[in-house]
Amino acid sequence: MRVDSSPHPHRVAILVYDGVKLLDVAGPAEVFAEANRCGADYRIALLSPTGADVASSIGIHLSVDGNAESEPAPDTFLVAGGDIYPRTAVARDLVDATNTLAARATRVGSICTGAFILAAAGLLDGKRATTHWKVAHQLAARHPTTHVEPDSIYVCDGATYTSAGVSAGIDLALALVEEDHGPDLTRDVARHLVVYLQRAGGQSQFSAPLQGPPPRTPALRRIVDLVTADPAGNHSLTELATHLNVSARHLTRLFRTELSTTPARYVELIRFDMAKALLDQGHNATQAASLAGFPSYESLRRVFVRELSMSPTAFQRRFGTAQRTDAE
């Protein structure tokens, strides 16, 4: 682990543009600013391709400090995301500004769909990367030499960092602060911001396997709708195949062809998603397992450990939003 002991300020340049997602900018910036209150020395600069102020995705205007040419060599260069660039080709001025800053930076990173901008600049060629799960397949299709990991919170490949959707930018910024200053200062930053210290980079993005396009086959869509409507129901392979009047082998083939999984795995992930929602609502882990259709708490725990590297109880402590008042 490298702990920064340099007497010089650590310059963080964040590239923004019209339509940038505000949280992609504010989340990491707040982490670095809070780190300064804990003893770090980060100097944050917002830059746009032309040096002109920009309007964020929600209409709030951001005042920038200059353009790519005016900024001294940044220690850390981050590209924020926005909804526009998964839908269209990345603007030439953004690509040029990205290359200019990246060439002078010690480390380079992106928040959410900012990965599309890094990739358009050729900075993800042959590298592992991630982005928001919803558009990860587009990043992989548009840049086939990039090894996209759609289910990671953030990915580090050498001095290049990419992170998943919006709030994952906070996780990435905490990881960068820890790289610079060690875990003690980073823990103080997380406490002051009232966020979990740091989700591991490889932790799964929630619900990614369940949010893809619907199956093309009408029969398979009926099964998916059936399971989604009643996750706790009897959804054994035999029962599902009988529902469609097809063989178990044929149903398994449909799942593998269109969803790249098995019927049992799909049902398990639907139940896993429901269990997370129940835990968020304040149900205890045993209740969540039963209501979601798991045969036991232990079977639920195994899925949580496999998917999130934590137990249901740990998940609830970190991400739960409510507490039930009835006795557990």
Helices and strands as residue ranges (DSSP letters): E 10-15, H 22-37, E 42-47, E 54-55, E 61-62, E 76-79, H 84-87, H 92-104, E 107-110, H 114-120, E 128-129, G 133-135, H 136-142, E 147-148, E 154-157, E 160-163, H 168-193, G 208-210, H 218-229, H 237-244, H 248-259, H 263-280, H 285-292, H 297-308, H 312-319
